Amino acid sequence: MRHEKAGRLLELARLLASSAEGLTLDEMAERIGVGRRTAERMRDAIWEVFPQLEAVDDPPTKRFRIPSGLDGLFQAPTAEELAALTAAGAAFEQQGAQARAAALRSLETKVLSATRAAARRKLAPDLEALLQAETIGVSAGPRPFEDEEVLQAIRDALKGLSTLRFRYEGGSSPGRTREVTPYGILFGRSNYLVAAESAETGPRNWRLDRIFDVEVTGRPGERPEGFSLQAYADESFGIYQDDIHDVVLRILPPGREDALRWRFHARQSIEPQEDGTVLVRFRASGMRELAWHLFTWGEKVEIVEPQALHEMMLGELEAASRAHVRN
């Protein structure tokens, strides 16, 4: 029990050292999973061990942080943490995400170089065992395009609140030069820049592999107040953004257990029925991508709503049938 308490104190100390603005007592309690009074006692205990802990006024409350960080003695990674970092880099590399894979490899090198020699020697056998015993299964599908120069330009524009200019070899006017305000990047089977040419037209998705001659203009290009990239992404099943529908799917008994463990959408609701079926409800756009996904469920799923999805599914089935019928 004493070891567990010490571990939680060290976890909180790391959180306080990793936050630039600091944490309130309520935020500490939430992160550690304790009550506010326990969080107060833990803060006081940390203050005794780390006198550099400081309180910052943030009316009507206070925030606490360790501005100088923690000594490397308290920051040694575990074999499991390093194995997860290595695996994430390998997964990116297998997907074709070379830029993000390189970033994780660089981070891994920095972590190891900051770790004391004795800790590295102790970690080495366990890390080697985990790396040999764990691997990533590669799923069939497109490899996302990632050009480091394009990604860097987008990130520079996002950090500098600047517009971007590029030649776009897609859409209704291939080869046209566009100037947009970037809102963010969506990573997936294909990678997209979310950006708007004007506030009136609103954001749309631009495929990164169709962006050429990219340039950060230096002209102001702020995202609209209240825009959330996560909320924007959650509106769609997949990437495509079109009309939003209320979707209801009935998963039949053979697919019940899969449905209870499956996430169709970030805001879905799951309703087990007495007859052994499961109703899945969510609100989203991207009916074509949803229809493609429902192919994989075969006879285990019925489309209840909307009619647009039902018609889309029938159209995709007819097209697939025409392509595979032999004379």
Beta strands, then each sheet from edge to edge (+ up, - down):
strand 1: 54-58
strand 2: 61-65
strand 3: 162-168
strand 4: 176-186
strand 5: 192-196
strand 6: 204-207
strand 7: 211-220
strand 8: 245-251
strand 9: 269-272
strand 10: 278-284
strand 11: 301-305
sheet 1: 1+ 2-
sheet 2: 6+ 5- 4+ 3- 7+
sheet 3: 9+ 10- 8+ 11-
end
